[in-house]
Amino acid sequence: MENSNPLINSSQIEDDYSQRPFRLNQQEINNPQLVITDFWERYSLQSFRKHLWNGFIKNLLMGNIDPLGTAELYIDMERMIEVTFLLKNQVTDNTPENK
């Protein structure tokens, strides 16, 4: 599954976006496992840790940033955050006190 979400300017993020996923399509919202599978097909744990370190720490501190690679990693992380948000809500919604 290819990530075809456009980059967005932070000024485009309004309150509505902070309350729902916007990097996920409807199929991914209905089946968050698709995003998890896609993510781990794209990264091994070792390579993800390396990309995370290089993209967000080492390169930022050194000022040697790969804009495309960093942007792609950012989008992938944002999608994973949205999926975990959905999964968290599913678990919360399925607890005995909520049934």
MOPEBEL-V155613 format. One record per pair of residues at least 12 apart in sequence whose C-alpha atoms are under 6 Angstrom apart, sorted by the first residue. I is the first residue (numbers start at 1). J is the second residue. Records with the same first field share a line. If there is no record, write none. Layout:
I = J / J
//
This chain:
21 = 82
23 = 79
32 = 83
55 = 70
//
